Amino acid sequence: MSRNTTARIDLSALQHNFATVRRLAPDSRVASVVKADGYGHGIQRIARALPDSDLLAVATLGEAQSVRDSGWRGRLLLLEGYTGRNEFMWARKLDADFVLHHPSQLEILEANGCCSRQHVWLKLDTGMHRLGFPAREAASLLQRIARISGVHEPVLMTHFACADDTDNDMTREQAALFDQETQSLPGQRSLANSAAVLNFPETCRDIVRPGVMLYGISPIPGRVGSDHGLQPVMTLECQLLAVNACRAGDRVGYGATWVCPEDMLIGVAGIGYGDGYPRHLRSGAPVLVNGQPARLAGRVSMDLITLDLRGLDKAEVGDPVVLWGAGLPVETVAEWAGAIPYELICGVTGRVRRKSV
Ligand SMILES: *Cc1c(COP(=O)(O)O)cnc(C)c1O
């Protein structure tokens, strides 16, 4: 019997979410972020399903290659630019926009020159202290870049550390510093990720860079995608492989940590941490069996989980089990794993079949 462990990818939900971004940022271009295998959904299928994006954005050259191989001929952004001359040449071959965040990248660009109409993005650090030039260097960097022939006027960008929290002043402080240091400078601006599109619409500017919200997920703690009118794109599902009639006191799973409080049915479903269903999930984490709520009982194994089926009308081998997605927000499940939803969707392994619907 095949395991039928599947991530159903709802492309109409993806398109609905893209339209929601357009509605929330009506005056901005949209760089759809499809890094990390399209947040675990399959980068090529996601790239093909977002033809109205103004750009697609990725983190690595391998991802950029994959997007080009999918047939995308539009603008493609390398969010971390390139490392070394070989990657620089590869980026040019792919006709990708690249971010400049480090002096070594600028030196490679100066040493090698560029073809005509190369788009570059100048990343300014406004307080996150991850990637980017100090914002105060913006003017002098632009002058340096202007001397390189073939290079377009750079897009000025920064990235927010705390945009998921409306009460945190950091986003406003970062935006203010960005504006102060770039006030008199030419070029388009790009500041907002998903959280900023939702919480700080004034930061949307010329180009927004939404990722997680395209997949129907809220980046804001305590909220779920549907709170923002988003629809889940991935539904992770499997089947019941066994239903065991257990007695009060019977123990379930590795470590024998879960003890049946009464005579009851224990379901065994065909998914585990080998598929990316997190082992950190605590007993009691919600699942849907036949669309009805049930709970994880005991530890997650590599290939299997065990379920408390009390309260279900009926349960049989072959019945569908939803781990997250339609009907069960991944945001909720992530809380049971002490994780964020990004981790769960990116963590679905290659063993799980992705199926577009
Ligand atoms: C990943 C990434 C994004 C998208 O972030 P979400 O929280 O998924 O919207 C935007 N900008 C940069 C620079 C990123 O690395």
Ligand as a Chemical Component Dictionary entry (heavy atoms), coordinates in Angstrom:
data_LIG
# 
_chem_comp.id                   LIG 
_chem_comp.type                 NON-POLYMER 
_chem_comp.pdbx_formal_charge   0 
_chem_comp.three_letter_code    LIG 
# 
loop_
_chem_comp_atom.comp_id 
_chem_comp_atom.atom_id 
_chem_comp_atom.alt_atom_id 
_chem_comp_atom.type_symbol 
_chem_comp_atom.charge 
_chem_comp_atom.model_Cartn_x 
_chem_comp_atom.model_Cartn_y 
_chem_comp_atom.model_Cartn_z 
_chem_comp_atom.pdbx_ordinal 
LIG C1 C1 C 0 12.737 36.278 3.008 1  
LIG C2 C2 C 0 12.766 37.729 2.773 2  
LIG C3 C3 C 0 11.582 38.434 2.578 3  
LIG C4 C4 C 0 10.207 37.815 2.739 4  
LIG O1 O1 O 0 9.902  37.704 4.107 5  
LIG P1 P1 P 0 8.444  37.232 4.611 6  
LIG O2 O2 O 0 8.504  37.398 6.080 7  
LIG O3 O3 O 0 8.315  35.786 4.225 8  
LIG O4 O4 O 0 7.455  38.093 3.934 9  
LIG C5 C5 C 0 11.679 39.770 2.258 10 
LIG N1 N1 N 0 12.888 40.392 2.158 11 
LIG C6 C6 C 0 14.047 39.742 2.367 12 
LIG C7 C7 C 0 15.346 40.467 2.262 13 
LIG C8 C8 C 0 14.022 38.396 2.695 14 
LIG O5 O5 O 0 15.182 37.753 2.915 15 
# 
loop_
_chem_comp_bond.comp_id 
_chem_comp_bond.atom_id_1 
_chem_comp_bond.atom_id_2 
_chem_comp_bond.value_order 
_chem_comp_bond.pdbx_ordinal 
LIG C1 C2 SING 1  
LIG C2 C3 SING 2  
LIG C2 C8 DOUB 3  
LIG C3 C4 SING 4  
LIG C3 C5 DOUB 5  
LIG C4 O1 SING 6  
LIG O1 P1 SING 7  
LIG P1 O2 DOUB 8  
LIG P1 O3 SING 9  
LIG P1 O4 SING 10 
LIG C5 N1 SING 11 
LIG N1 C6 DOUB 12 
LIG C6 C7 SING 13 
LIG C6 C8 SING 14 
LIG C8 O5 SING 15 
# 
